[in-house]
């Protein structure tokens, strides 16, 4: 019946002549109308049968139209069987743009065009996790939306969209569309350092070579990993305003206000993407997300106004905070100025007590490493939440809201959450897991590189270097290194700060205050290579001051989004004899 309704809907609202043109002869009816023995039947029986109404396809198209990675992944997971070849189908009907435009609402049906094709997505709209955003393309072209979410321009996504194809766009209208090409929303993105390893170009996501990452305690801004979800917005600092809501006295602050009315505070803090080291989970079993190596992490000095000072300016003193807490205020939401085609901005939130804590060090930062924020890192203002996953450190900050509820953003509610290895895209319920805030203890080897060839010199030693960090302000107190795959261990030397004073015989800097170890530690060990071994597996693992330790393998912590990857890091090298 669903297929029959779809076939009837193709001619709904058309004139008799148009309906006749859109209605193929019975003897040659295409298989998508459920006639003539095509491979897609309404019975749904058998593994090969897939109908265009199968709701399992619908979330995948949501990802296509809304740019939602996790939603797209859900749909792709369900595309488990190759569709059998369909019998020869007759030419699809041709529609003018005027005819397509009539199908711009749920009542009239929702049609869109893409690369000369016409697609009926009416039955999909109700399943769209992004709500009404999909209707922005109704009756028109998908290209402007596709340009915004270029990361989804892949053959298997186009194959999914083809399931909804009902016709071809008139050639004259195709020519008119080509004459008005959608502007590239990424054309204003800044230039990037050529050394970066690019995981996706649009939006831009890249990490530095690990060997450079371990060279400096403070990561230079140019090679600090870039994690963008949308195009980099162009913000005029002269007209910029930060809106702060949910306070007794809402605020609208200029950049000059933030710099002049509030004390400047500087903190050295490490930011790490939730997907750092996802490639190691992919090696166990494919996950959905950017294939980050070990360098989606960096350490920088950040300067700006303390968030708690700004909240107090708006009347959020101890009495107001206590009263509001009794009424249920528990979160601080952040909204960026980076937006998709519908105007929906990137958003996230953190617990209110983190924002208000004198030990929380949450910044409204306007400087990175002593200079204005680079465009890729949130110019002119971002929030820096030390000890917290990078996804909550919202860039290009436009609004702060004290709220009873977490951010309703997709990236807070339906992404950046961890699940059991037994949870898959058939069973996942994003509402069942809390949003990631603090990250687990982490370490990785930056030198030597995996696959490197080492020369065994007279000393027979190798220098191993890396980084270690733990979330929530927990201090890394030890890094263990093994050169025989984890059978025996040595303790690495930890480095606080840039290490220059230590090299000159000066005392090391004092440890950070308890609970405020926001920055990573670089570490080093010089150890003998195992005698006679040509293939050596080097392993590292870190321990923090709560005695949290890294798990020994990836499989027990594998999850469908590939986040929170912190198993022992392993590199395998070849040793050549002199």
C-alpha positions as CSV (number, residue, x, y, z in Angstrom):
1,X,0.0,0.0,0.0
2,X,2.9,2.4,0.7
3,X,4.3,1.9,-2.7
4,X,0.9,2.3,-4.3
5,X,0.4,5.6,-2.4
6,X,3.7,6.8,-3.6
7,X,2.9,6.1,-7.2
8,X,-0.3,7.9,-6.8
9,X,1.4,10.8,-5.2
10,X,3.6,11.3,-8.2
11,X,0.7,12.6,-10.1
12,X,-1.1,14.4,-7.3
13,X,-1.6,18.1,-8.1
14,X,-0.7,17.7,-11.8
15,X,-2.9,18.6,-14.7
16,X,-4.3,15.7,-16.7
17,X,-1.6,16.2,-19.4
18,X,1.1,16.3,-16.7
19,X,-0.4,13.3,-15.0
20,X,-0.4,11.3,-18.3
21,X,3.3,12.3,-18.9
22,X,4.2,11.2,-15.4
23,X,2.4,7.8,-15.6
24,X,4.3,5.0,-17.2
25,X,2.5,2.3,-19.1
26,X,1.5,-0.7,-17.0
27,X,3.5,-3.2,-19.0
28,X,6.7,-1.3,-18.4
29,X,6.1,0.0,-14.9
30,X,9.3,0.6,-13.0
31,X,10.1,-1.5,-10.0
32,X,9.7,1.4,-7.6
33,X,6.0,1.4,-8.3
34,X,5.9,-2.3,-7.2
35,X,4.7,-3.5,-10.6
36,X,6.4,-5.8,-13.0
37,X,8.5,-7.9,-10.7
38,X,11.1,-5.3,-9.7
39,X,13.5,-6.0,-6.9
40,X,11.8,-3.6,-4.4
41,X,8.6,-5.1,-3.2
42,X,6.1,-3.9,-0.6
43,X,6.2,-7.2,1.2
44,X,9.6,-6.4,2.6
45,X,10.4,-10.2,2.7
46,X,14.0,-11.3,2.1
47,X,17.3,-9.6,2.6
48,X,17.5,-8.1,-0.9
49,X,14.2,-6.3,-0.9
50,X,14.5,-2.6,0.0
51,X,11.6,-0.2,-0.5
52,X,11.9,3.6,-0.8
53,X,9.6,3.8,2.1
54,X,11.8,1.7,4.4
55,X,12.3,4.0,7.4
56,X,15.8,2.7,7.7
57,X,16.8,4.8,4.7
58,X,15.4,8.0,6.2
59,X,17.9,8.9,8.8
60,X,20.7,8.6,6.2
61,X,19.0,11.2,4.0
62,X,18.7,13.4,7.1
63,X,22.5,13.4,7.2
64,X,22.7,14.3,3.6
65,X,20.4,17.3,3.9
66,X,21.2,18.4,7.4
67,X,24.9,17.6,7.6
68,X,24.5,15.5,10.7
69,X,27.3,13.0,10.8
70,X,25.9,10.6,13.4
71,X,22.5,10.6,11.7
72,X,24.0,9.9,8.4
73,X,26.0,7.1,9.9
74,X,22.8,5.5,11.3
75,X,21.3,5.3,7.9
76,X,24.4,4.0,6.2
77,X,24.7,1.2,8.8
78,X,21.3,-0.1,7.7
79,X,22.4,-0.3,4.1
80,X,23.8,-3.8,4.7
81,X,22.9,-5.7,1.5
82,X,23.8,-4.8,-2.0
83,X,20.7,-4.1,-4.0
84,X,20.3,-6.5,-6.9
85,X,20.3,-5.1,-10.4
86,X,17.0,-3.7,-11.4
87,X,15.4,-4.7,-14.7
88,X,15.5,-2.1,-17.5
89,X,13.3,0.8,-16.5
90,X,11.7,3.3,-18.8
91,X,12.8,6.9,-18.8
92,X,11.5,8.9,-15.9
93,X,9.1,11.8,-16.4
94,X,10.4,15.3,-17.0
95,X,9.3,18.1,-14.7
96,X,9.8,21.8,-15.0
97,X,11.1,23.9,-12.1
98,X,7.7,25.5,-11.9
99,X,6.1,22.0,-11.4
100,X,8.7,21.1,-8.8
101,X,8.1,24.4,-6.9
102,X,4.5,23.4,-6.4
103,X,5.7,20.6,-4.1
104,X,7.1,22.8,-1.4
105,X,5.1,21.8,1.6
106,X,4.0,18.7,3.4
107,X,0.4,19.2,2.1
108,X,1.5,19.4,-1.5
109,X,4.4,17.0,-1.1
110,X,8.1,17.8,-0.7
111,X,10.2,17.6,-3.9
112,X,13.7,18.7,-4.4
113,X,16.2,18.8,-7.3
114,X,19.8,17.7,-7.4
115,X,22.1,17.5,-10.4
116,X,19.3,17.4,-12.8
117,X,17.2,14.9,-11.0
118,X,13.8,15.4,-9.2
119,X,13.3,13.6,-5.8
120,X,10.2,13.1,-3.7
121,X,11.2,13.1,-0.1
122,X,7.7,13.6,1.4
123,X,7.5,10.5,3.5
124,X,11.0,11.1,4.9
125,X,10.3,14.5,6.4
126,X,8.5,13.2,9.5
127,X,11.6,11.2,10.3
128,X,14.0,14.1,9.9
129,X,15.9,14.6,13.3
130,X,16.6,18.2,12.3
131,X,13.0,19.1,12.3
132,X,11.9,21.8,9.8
133,X,15.4,22.4,8.4
134,X,14.8,20.0,5.6
135,X,11.9,22.0,4.3
136,X,14.2,24.9,3.4
137,X,15.0,23.0,0.2
138,X,11.4,22.0,-0.5
139,X,10.5,22.8,-4.1
140,X,14.0,23.9,-4.9
141,X,17.6,22.7,-5.3
142,X,19.7,20.8,-2.9
143,X,23.0,22.2,-4.2
144,X,23.3,25.1,-1.7
145,X,22.8,22.7,1.1
146,X,25.1,20.1,-0.4
147,X,27.8,22.8,-0.8
148,X,27.6,23.5,2.9
149,X,28.0,19.8,3.8
150,X,30.5,18.8,1.3
151,X,31.8,16.1,3.6
152,X,28.9,14.0,2.6
153,X,29.6,14.2,-1.2
154,X,30.3,10.5,-1.5
155,X,29.0,7.8,-3.8
156,X,27.1,5.8,-1.2
157,X,25.2,8.9,-0.1
158,X,24.2,9.7,-3.7
159,X,23.1,6.1,-4.0
160,X,20.7,6.6,-1.0
161,X,19.3,9.8,-2.5
162,X,18.6,8.0,-5.7
163,X,16.1,5.8,-4.0
164,X,13.8,8.8,-3.9
165,X,14.2,9.8,-7.5
166,X,10.9,10.4,-9.4
167,X,11.9,12.3,-12.5
168,X,14.3,14.6,-14.4
169,X,14.4,18.3,-14.4
170,X,13.6,20.1,-17.6
171,X,16.9,20.7,-19.5
172,X,16.2,24.5,-19.8
173,X,15.7,24.7,-16.0
174,X,18.9,22.7,-15.5
175,X,20.8,25.3,-17.6
176,X,19.3,28.1,-15.6
177,X,20.4,26.4,-12.4
178,X,23.9,26.0,-13.7
179,X,24.0,29.7,-14.6
180,X,23.4,30.5,-10.9
181,X,25.9,28.3,-9.1
182,X,25.6,28.4,-5.3
183,X,28.4,30.3,-3.7
184,X,30.9,28.2,-1.8
185,X,30.3,28.9,1.9
186,X,33.8,27.8,2.6
187,X,35.4,30.4,0.3
188,X,36.1,32.7,3.2
189,X,37.9,30.1,5.3
190,X,41.5,31.1,6.2
191,X,44.7,29.7,4.8
192,X,46.2,26.8,6.7
193,X,49.7,25.5,7.3
194,X,50.6,23.0,4.5
195,X,52.1,20.6,7.1
196,X,48.7,19.7,8.5
197,X,47.2,16.3,7.7
198,X,43.7,17.0,6.4
199,X,40.9,14.8,7.5
200,X,38.2,16.8,5.7
201,X,38.4,20.0,3.6
202,X,34.9,21.2,4.0
203,X,34.4,21.7,6.9
204,X,38.1,21.9,7.6
205,X,39.5,19.3,10.0
206,X,43.2,18.6,10.3
207,X,46.0,17.6,12.7
208,X,49.8,18.1,12.7
209,X,52.4,15.4,12.2
210,X,53.0,13.8,15.6
211,X,56.7,14.5,15.4
212,X,56.0,18.3,15.5
213,X,53.3,17.9,18.2
214,X,55.9,16.6,20.6
215,X,58.5,19.2,19.9
216,X,57.0,22.0,21.9
217,X,55.2,22.2,25.3
218,X,53.1,25.1,23.8
219,X,51.6,24.1,20.5
220,X,52.0,26.8,17.9
221,X,48.6,28.1,16.8
222,X,49.4,27.3,13.1
223,X,49.7,23.6,13.8
224,X,47.2,23.3,16.6
225,X,44.6,20.8,15.4
226,X,41.6,22.3,13.6
227,X,38.2,21.0,14.4
228,X,35.4,22.8,12.5
229,X,31.8,21.6,12.1
230,X,30.7,24.4,9.7
231,X,32.3,27.2,7.7
232,X,34.5,29.7,9.6
233,X,32.3,32.8,10.1
234,X,33.6,36.3,9.3
235,X,33.1,38.4,12.3
236,X,33.6,42.2,12.4
237,X,35.3,42.9,15.8
238,X,34.0,46.5,15.8
239,X,30.3,45.4,15.7
240,X,30.7,42.2,17.6
241,X,28.5,41.7,20.7
242,X,28.3,38.8,23.2
243,X,24.9,38.3,24.5
244,X,24.6,36.8,28.0
245,X,21.1,35.6,29.0
246,X,19.4,33.9,31.9
247,X,20.7,36.5,34.3
248,X,19.0,39.0,36.6
249,X,20.5,41.6,34.2
250,X,21.1,40.3,30.7
251,X,24.3,41.6,29.1
252,X,25.4,42.7,25.7
253,X,29.1,43.1,25.7
254,X,31.5,44.3,23.0
255,X,35.0,43.1,22.6
256,X,36.2,46.3,24.2
257,X,33.9,45.7,27.2
258,X,35.3,42.2,27.7
259,X,38.9,43.5,27.5
260,X,38.4,46.6,29.6
261,X,35.7,45.8,32.2
262,X,37.0,42.5,33.4
263,X,40.4,41.4,34.7
264,X,42.5,39.5,32.2
265,X,43.2,35.9,33.2
266,X,45.6,33.5,31.5
267,X,45.6,29.7,31.7
268,X,47.6,27.1,30.0
269,X,45.3,24.3,29.0
270,X,45.2,21.3,26.7
271,X,42.3,20.8,24.3
272,X,41.6,17.4,22.9
273,X,39.0,16.3,20.4
274,X,36.7,13.5,21.5
275,X,37.7,11.6,18.4
276,X,41.4,11.8,19.0
277,X,43.0,8.4,18.1
278,X,39.8,7.2,16.4
279,X,41.9,5.5,13.7
280,X,42.8,2.9,16.3
281,X,39.2,2.1,16.8
282,X,38.7,1.9,13.1
283,X,41.5,-0.7,13.0
284,X,39.3,-2.9,15.3
285,X,36.0,-2.3,13.6
286,X,34.8,0.6,11.4
287,X,33.3,3.5,13.2
288,X,31.6,6.7,12.0
289,X,33.6,9.9,12.1
290,X,36.8,11.6,11.0
291,X,39.8,9.3,11.0
292,X,41.9,11.2,13.6
293,X,45.4,10.0,14.5
294,X,47.1,10.9,17.8
295,X,47.4,14.6,17.1
296,X,43.8,15.9,17.6
297,X,45.2,17.5,20.8
298,X,47.2,20.5,21.6
299,X,48.4,22.7,24.5
300,X,48.2,26.5,24.4
301,X,48.0,29.6,26.7
302,X,44.6,31.2,26.6
303,X,43.8,34.7,27.8
304,X,40.5,36.5,28.4
305,X,37.8,37.3,31.0
306,X,36.7,34.7,33.5
307,X,33.2,33.5,32.7
308,X,32.3,33.7,36.4
309,X,33.3,37.4,36.4
310,X,31.0,38.1,33.5
311,X,28.1,36.2,35.1
312,X,28.6,38.2,38.3
313,X,28.4,41.4,36.2
314,X,24.9,40.3,35.2
315,X,23.8,39.9,38.8
316,X,24.8,36.3,39.2
317,X,26.3,36.7,42.7
318,X,26.2,34.0,45.4
319,X,22.6,34.9,46.5
320,X,21.3,34.9,43.0
321,X,23.1,31.7,42.2
322,X,21.7,30.0,45.3
323,X,18.2,31.1,44.5
324,X,18.5,30.0,40.8
325,X,20.0,26.7,41.8
326,X,17.0,26.0,44.0
327,X,14.8,26.8,40.9
328,X,16.7,24.4,38.8
329,X,19.4,26.4,36.9
330,X,22.2,23.8,36.3
331,X,23.8,24.5,33.0
332,X,25.5,27.2,31.0
333,X,24.8,27.0,27.2
334,X,27.1,28.4,24.5
335,X,26.1,29.2,21.0
336,X,28.6,29.9,18.2
337,X,28.3,32.2,15.3
338,X,29.1,29.4,12.8
339,X,25.9,28.5,11.2
340,X,24.4,26.1,8.6
341,X,22.2,27.0,5.8
342,X,19.1,27.1,8.0
343,X,20.8,29.5,10.5
344,X,21.3,26.8,13.1
345,X,24.5,27.4,15.0
346,X,26.9,25.1,16.7
347,X,26.1,24.8,20.4
348,X,27.1,23.0,23.6
349,X,26.8,23.4,27.3
350,X,28.7,22.7,30.6
351,X,27.5,22.3,34.2
352,X,26.8,25.5,35.9
353,X,29.0,24.7,38.9
354,X,32.1,24.4,36.5
355,X,31.4,27.8,35.2
356,X,31.0,29.4,38.6
357,X,33.8,27.6,40.4
358,X,36.8,29.7,41.4
359,X,38.9,26.7,40.5
360,X,37.2,26.1,37.2
361,X,39.1,28.7,35.2
362,X,36.5,28.9,32.5
363,X,37.5,31.6,30.1
364,X,35.9,33.8,27.5
365,X,39.2,33.9,25.6
366,X,40.2,36.5,23.1
367,X,43.9,35.5,22.9
368,X,45.8,32.3,22.1
369,X,49.5,32.0,22.8
370,X,49.7,35.8,23.4
371,X,48.0,36.9,20.2
372,X,44.4,37.5,19.0
373,X,42.6,34.2,18.4
374,X,43.3,32.9,14.9
375,X,40.2,32.6,12.7
376,X,40.2,28.8,12.9
377,X,40.3,28.9,16.7
378,X,37.3,31.2,17.3
379,X,38.2,34.9,16.5
380,X,37.2,37.1,18.1
381,X,36.0,35.2,21.2
382,X,35.7,31.6,22.3
383,X,35.0,29.7,25.5
384,X,37.8,27.7,26.9
385,X,36.7,25.1,29.5
386,X,39.9,23.6,30.9
387,X,39.8,19.8,31.5
388,X,36.8,19.4,29.3
389,X,36.4,17.8,25.9
390,X,37.1,20.1,23.0
391,X,33.5,19.9,21.8
392,X,32.3,22.1,24.7
393,X,34.9,24.8,24.0
394,X,32.7,26.7,21.6
395,X,34.4,28.9,19.1
396,X,33.2,32.2,17.6
397,X,31.1,32.6,20.7
398,X,27.9,34.6,20.2
399,X,25.7,33.8,23.2
400,X,25.9,32.5,26.7
401,X,22.7,31.3,28.5
402,X,22.3,30.2,32.1
403,X,19.6,27.5,31.9
404,X,17.7,24.7,33.6
405,X,18.5,22.5,30.6
406,X,21.5,21.4,28.7
407,X,22.0,22.8,25.2
408,X,19.5,21.3,22.7
409,X,22.2,21.3,20.1
410,X,22.7,18.1,18.1
411,X,26.3,18.1,19.2
412,X,25.2,18.0,22.9
413,X,22.2,15.6,22.5
414,X,23.0,13.2,19.7
415,X,26.8,13.1,19.4
416,X,29.9,13.1,21.5
417,X,28.6,10.4,23.8
418,X,30.1,7.0,24.7
419,X,28.4,3.6,24.5
420,X,29.1,0.0,25.1
421,X,31.0,-2.0,22.5
422,X,27.8,-4.0,22.1
423,X,25.7,-1.0,21.1
424,X,25.3,-0.6,17.4
425,X,23.3,1.7,15.1
426,X,20.3,-0.7,15.4
427,X,20.2,-0.3,19.2
428,X,21.8,3.1,20.0
429,X,19.7,5.5,22.1
430,X,21.6,8.8,22.4
431,X,19.3,10.0,25.2
432,X,20.5,7.1,27.4
433,X,24.1,8.4,27.7
434,X,25.4,11.6,29.3
435,X,27.2,14.1,27.1
436,X,31.0,13.8,27.4
437,X,32.5,16.5,29.6
438,X,35.8,15.5,31.3
439,X,38.0,13.1,29.3
440,X,39.8,10.0,30.6
441,X,43.6,9.8,31.1
442,X,45.5,9.8,27.8
443,X,49.1,9.4,26.4
444,X,50.7,8.7,23.1
445,X,54.1,8.3,21.5
446,X,55.2,11.1,19.2
447,X,58.7,9.7,18.5
448,X,59.5,7.3,16.9
449,X,56.7,7.1,14.4
450,X,54.8,3.9,13.7
451,X,56.6,2.0,11.0
452,X,59.9,3.8,11.5
453,X,63.2,2.1,10.7
454,X,65.8,2.6,13.5
455,X,69.6,2.0,13.2
456,X,71.0,0.1,16.1
457,X,74.1,2.2,17.1
458,X,76.9,1.3,19.5
459,X,74.8,2.2,22.5
460,X,71.9,0.2,21.3
461,X,69.4,2.7,22.7
462,X,66.4,4.6,21.4
463,X,64.8,7.8,22.6
464,X,61.0,7.6,23.0
465,X,59.0,10.8,23.4
466,X,55.3,11.6,23.8
467,X,52.5,13.5,25.6
468,X,50.2,12.6,28.5
469,X,47.1,14.3,29.9
470,X,44.1,13.7,31.9
471,X,40.7,15.4,32.0
472,X,39.0,17.2,34.9
473,X,42.2,18.8,36.2
474,X,43.7,15.5,37.2
475,X,47.5,15.6,37.1
476,X,49.5,12.9,35.2
477,X,51.9,11.5,37.8
478,X,53.6,8.7,35.8
479,X,54.1,7.4,32.3
480,X,55.3,3.8,31.8
481,X,57.0,2.8,28.6
482,X,57.7,-0.7,27.3
483,X,60.0,-1.8,24.4
484,X,58.8,-5.3,24.4
485,X,55.0,-5.0,23.8
486,X,54.2,-4.6,27.5
487,X,56.2,-7.4,29.1
488,X,58.6,-5.1,31.0
489,X,58.3,-1.4,31.8
490,X,60.4,1.8,32.5
491,X,59.2,5.0,34.0
492,X,59.6,8.1,31.7
493,X,60.8,11.5,32.8
494,X,58.0,14.0,32.8
495,X,58.5,17.5,31.7
496,X,56.6,20.5,33.2
497,X,56.6,23.6,31.1
498,X,59.0,24.2,28.3
499,X,61.9,22.5,30.1
500,X,64.4,25.2,29.4
501,X,65.1,26.0,33.1
502,X,65.6,22.3,33.9
503,X,68.2,22.0,31.1
504,X,70.1,24.9,32.7
505,X,70.1,23.2,36.1
506,X,67.2,25.2,37.6
507,X,64.5,23.6,39.8
508,X,61.5,22.4,37.9
509,X,58.3,24.5,38.2
510,X,56.0,23.7,41.0
511,X,53.2,21.3,40.4
512,X,49.7,22.7,39.5
513,X,47.2,23.2,42.3
514,X,45.2,20.1,43.1
515,X,42.3,19.7,40.6
516,X,43.8,22.3,38.2
517,X,46.3,20.4,36.1
518,X,44.9,21.7,32.9
519,X,48.0,21.3,30.7
520,X,49.6,18.1,29.3
521,X,53.0,16.8,30.2
522,X,55.6,15.9,27.7
523,X,57.7,12.9,28.5
524,X,60.8,11.1,27.4
525,X,62.7,7.9,28.1
526,X,66.0,6.7,26.7
527,X,66.0,2.9,26.8
528,X,68.0,0.0,25.3
529,X,66.6,-1.8,22.3
530,X,65.8,-5.5,22.9
531,X,69.0,-7.3,21.8
532,X,68.7,-9.3,18.6
533,X,65.1,-8.1,17.9
534,X,64.4,-6.7,14.4
535,X,60.7,-5.9,15.1
536,X,60.0,-4.0,18.2
537,X,56.7,-2.9,19.7
538,X,56.9,0.3,21.9
539,X,54.1,0.9,24.3
540,X,53.2,3.8,26.6
541,X,50.5,4.2,29.3
542,X,49.8,7.0,31.7
543,X,48.6,7.2,35.3
544,X,46.9,10.3,36.9
545,X,46.7,11.3,40.5
546,X,43.4,9.5,41.0
547,X,45.2,6.4,39.8
548,X,43.2,6.2,36.7
549,X,45.1,4.2,34.1
550,X,44.7,3.6,30.4
551,X,43.2,0.2,29.3
552,X,45.5,-2.2,27.6
553,X,43.6,-2.6,24.4
554,X,41.0,-0.9,22.1
555,X,38.4,-3.7,21.7
556,X,36.8,-3.4,25.2
557,X,36.4,0.4,24.8
558,X,35.3,0.4,21.1
559,X,32.2,2.4,20.5
560,X,30.2,3.2,17.4
561,X,31.3,6.8,17.3
562,X,34.9,6.1,17.9
563,X,35.2,8.6,20.8
564,X,37.2,8.3,24.1
565,X,40.0,6.2,22.5
566,X,42.7,6.0,25.2
567,X,44.1,2.4,25.1
568,X,47.8,1.9,25.5
569,X,49.5,3.5,22.5
570,X,51.6,1.2,20.4
571,X,54.1,1.9,17.7
572,X,56.0,-0.8,15.8
573,X,59.4,-0.1,14.5
574,X,62.1,-2.1,12.5
575,X,65.6,-2.2,13.9
576,X,68.5,-2.5,11.4
577,X,72.0,-3.5,12.5
578,X,74.9,-1.3,11.7
